[in-house]
Amino acid sequence: MLTHTMALLTGALAGMVGALLGVSGGIIMLPANQFILGFSPPLAVGTSLFAAIFTTISGGYGHFRQGNVQVKTALLIGSAGLVGTLLGSYIFKAYLSANAQLLEFLLGLLFLSMTVRMSREAYKEWRGQPNNKPGSARVNSEIVHLLLLGLVTGTMAGIFGVGGGFLIVPALIWFLAFEPYMAVGTTLLAMLPYITLGSMIKLQQGFVNLPAGLLLGVGAILGAQLGVIISRKVSPLTFKIIFTLLFFYLSCRYLYPF
């Protein structure tokens, strides 16, 4: 019963964070699956990716209803992400699923890079400096950038079980001058195709704890709707500070044995 409750609460937190910051929620569910629910690293990756389907559906739909989604942009990123997911899933199965130590090391580097990025954004926002300057790239260049972005984030989903929203959101603000809430909504929709494909591959490969994934997903649905409601009412600075500290702790937790 305690495990079920923790899965629901973790999913709710991940869903809320996903809707607020435009991420799949895997950055919350992945370490929780391993350190709280006791899953092996490969199982934690697969289960978090499966549960992220619910986060992106719920958060994406909520933002779509509020008009916070640019569908064409989302489709470009999502379509390239499908290719990336196939590549990442192959790398995960062939080289990482049987090498938990290497996988944990790579996850540690991932969270360390997120610590640096989030802390820089929080510092700039605290100082009142803009985090991104809208780009003026031509349409063809924008399309190439979006396709490459989808390829990279799709590969990350296949390997790490995270959707890569922490890359997509700032890229949309930079290249297309999206408002933050529009970037968040578009990102959630963009991640849905390749997260769904990646989770189905992980499920077929046996890297998903289905009961836990469903409980995480139910919590994520509820949390995402709450995140959508407050996304325009709460400054993200507080969340960025909190998650900077969280990501730093997780990077240390994963990298400590090395």
C-alpha positions in Angstrom: 0.0 0.0 0.0 2.8 2.4 0.9 4.5 1.7 -2.5 1.2 2.4 -4.3 0.8 5.7 -2.4 4.3 6.8 -3.2 3.9 6.0 -6.9 0.7 8.1 -7.0 2.3 11.0 -5.2 5.4 10.8 -7.3 3.3 10.8 -10.5 1.3 13.8 -9.2 4.4 15.8 -8.5 5.9 14.8 -11.9 2.7 15.8 -13.7 2.6 19.2 -12.0 6.2 19.9 -12.8 5.7 18.7 -16.4 2.8 21.1 -17.0 4.7 24.0 -15.3 8.1 23.6 -17.0 7.2 21.7 -20.2 9.0 18.5 -19.3 7.7 14.9 -19.4 8.1 14.4 -15.7 10.8 11.7 -16.2 13.3 13.9 -14.3 11.1 13.3 -11.2 9.9 9.8 -11.8 13.3 8.3 -12.9 15.2 8.8 -9.7 12.0 8.1 -7.6 11.6 4.8 -9.3 15.1 3.8 -8.4 15.7 5.4 -5.0 12.2 5.2 -3.5 10.5 2.3 -5.3 13.7 0.3 -5.5 13.8 -0.5 -9.2 17.0 -1.3 -11.1 18.3 1.5 -13.3 17.0 -0.1 -16.6 13.6 -0.7 -15.0 13.5 2.8 -13.6 14.2 4.2 -17.0 11.5 2.2 -18.8 8.8 2.7 -16.2 9.3 6.5 -16.0 9.1 6.7 -19.8 5.9 4.7 -19.8 4.3 6.9 -17.1 5.4 10.0 -19.0 2.8 9.2 -21.7 0.1 10.3 -19.2 2.0 13.5 -18.3 2.3 14.6 -21.8 -1.3 13.7 -22.8 -2.8 15.4 -19.7 -0.6 18.5 -19.8 -0.6 18.8 -23.5 -4.4 18.6 -23.7 -4.8 21.1 -20.9 -2.5 23.6 -22.7 -4.2 22.9 -26.0 -7.6 23.8 -24.5 -6.1 27.1 -23.4 -4.6 27.8 -26.8 -1.0 27.3 -25.7 0.1 25.0 -28.5 1.6 25.6 -31.9 0.7 22.3 -33.7 3.0 22.6 -36.7 6.0 23.1 -34.6 5.1 20.3 -32.3 4.6 17.9 -35.3 8.1 18.8 -36.7 9.8 18.1 -33.4 7.7 15.0 -32.7 8.2 13.4 -36.1 12.0 13.7 -35.8 11.8 12.5 -32.3 10.4 9.1 -33.5 13.6 8.5 -35.4 15.7 9.5 -32.4 13.7 7.2 -30.1 14.4 4.2 -32.3 18.1 5.0 -32.2 18.1 5.6 -28.4 16.2 2.4 -27.7 18.7 0.4 -29.7 21.6 1.9 -27.8 19.8 1.3 -24.5 19.1 -2.3 -25.2 22.4 -3.2 -26.8 24.9 -1.3 -24.6 23.3 0.0 -21.4 20.5 -2.3 -20.1 23.1 -4.9 -19.0 25.6 -2.3 -17.6 23.9 -0.6 -14.7 27.1 1.1 -13.6 27.6 2.8 -17.0 23.9 3.8 -17.1 24.1 5.4 -13.6 27.2 7.3 -14.6 25.5 8.7 -17.7 22.4 9.6 -15.7 24.6 11.4 -13.2 26.2 13.4 -16.0 22.6 14.2 -17.3 21.5 15.5 -13.9 24.7 17.4 -13.5 24.2 19.2 -16.8 20.6 20.0 -15.8 21.9 21.4 -12.5 24.2 23.8 -14.3 21.6 24.9 -16.7 18.8 25.3 -14.2 21.1 27.3 -11.8 22.1 29.7 -14.6 18.5 30.3 -15.5 17.5 30.8 -11.9 20.4 33.3 -11.4 19.6 35.3 -14.5 15.9 35.4 -13.6 16.8 36.5 -10.0 18.9 39.3 -11.5 16.2 40.3 -13.8 18.1 39.3 -16.9 16.5 37.6 -19.9 17.3 33.9 -20.2 16.9 33.8 -23.9 16.9 36.3 -26.8 14.5 35.5 -29.6 16.2 34.4 -32.8 15.6 35.7 -36.2 16.5 32.6 -38.2 14.8 32.0 -41.6 12.0 29.5 -42.0 14.2 26.8 -43.6 16.8 27.2 -40.9 14.1 27.0 -38.2 12.8 23.7 -39.7 16.2 22.2 -39.6 16.8 23.3 -36.0 13.4 21.8 -35.0 14.1 18.5 -36.7 17.6 18.2 -35.1 16.0 19.1 -31.7 13.5 16.3 -32.1 16.2 13.9 -33.1 18.3 14.7 -30.0 15.5 14.7 -27.5 14.0 11.5 -29.0 17.3 9.8 -28.6 17.5 10.9 -25.0 14.0 9.5 -24.4 15.1 6.1 -25.7 18.3 6.1 -23.6 17.4 7.9 -20.4 13.6 7.8 -20.2 13.2 11.6 -20.2 11.4 13.6 -22.9 14.0 16.4 -23.2 11.6 19.2 -22.5 14.3 21.1 -20.6 16.0 21.5 -24.1 12.9 22.0 -26.2 11.3 24.8 -24.1 14.3 27.2 -24.2 14.9 26.4 -27.9 11.4 27.5 -28.8 11.8 30.7 -26.9 15.2 31.3 -28.5 14.5 30.4 -32.2 10.8 31.2 -32.5 10.3 33.8 -29.8 7.5 31.8 -28.1 6.0 33.0 -24.9 7.0 30.7 -22.1 3.5 29.2 -21.6 3.3 28.6 -25.4 6.6 26.9 -25.4 5.6 24.7 -22.6 2.3 23.6 -24.2 3.9 23.0 -27.6 6.7 21.0 -26.0 4.3 18.7 -24.2 2.5 17.9 -27.5 5.8 17.5 -29.4 7.0 14.9 -26.9 3.9 12.7 -27.0 4.7 10.7 -30.2 8.2 9.7 -29.4 7.6 9.1 -25.7 4.7 6.8 -26.7 6.8 4.9 -29.2 9.8 4.6 -26.7 7.6 3.4 -23.9 6.0 0.7 -26.1 9.5 -0.5 -27.1 10.6 -0.5 -23.4 7.4 -2.4 -22.5 8.0 -5.0 -25.2 11.6 -5.4 -24.1 10.5 -6.0 -20.5 11.8 -2.8 -18.9 8.5 -1.5 -17.6 6.8 -2.3 -14.3 3.3 -2.0 -15.5 1.4 -1.6 -12.2 3.8 1.1 -11.0 3.7 2.8 -14.4 0.0 3.0 -14.4 -0.1 4.4 -10.8 2.5 7.0 -11.7 0.4 7.8 -14.8 -2.8 8.3 -12.8 -1.0 10.6 -10.4 0.6 12.4 -13.4 -2.8 13.1 -15.0 -4.1 14.8 -11.8 -0.8 16.7 -11.2 -0.6 17.9 -14.8 -4.0 19.5 -14.7 -3.1 21.3 -11.5 0.1 22.5 -13.2 -1.8 23.8 -16.2 -4.1 25.8 -13.9 -1.3 27.5 -12.1 1.2 27.8 -15.0 0.3 31.4 -15.7 -0.1 32.4 -12.0 3.2 31.2 -10.4 6.7 32.5 -11.1 8.9 29.7 -12.2 11.9 31.1 -10.2 11.0 29.3 -7.0 10.6 26.0 -8.9 14.0 26.6 -10.7 15.8 27.1 -7.4 14.2 24.0 -5.8 15.0 21.8 -8.8 18.5 23.2 -9.0 19.1 21.8 -5.6 17.3 18.6 -6.4 19.2 18.0 -9.6 22.5 18.7 -7.8 21.6 16.1 -5.1 20.7 13.5 -7.8 23.9 14.1 -9.7 25.9 13.5 -6.6 23.8 10.4 -5.8 24.4 8.9 -9.2 28.1 9.9 -9.5 29.2 9.2 -5.9 30.4 5.6 -6.6 32.6 6.9 -9.3 
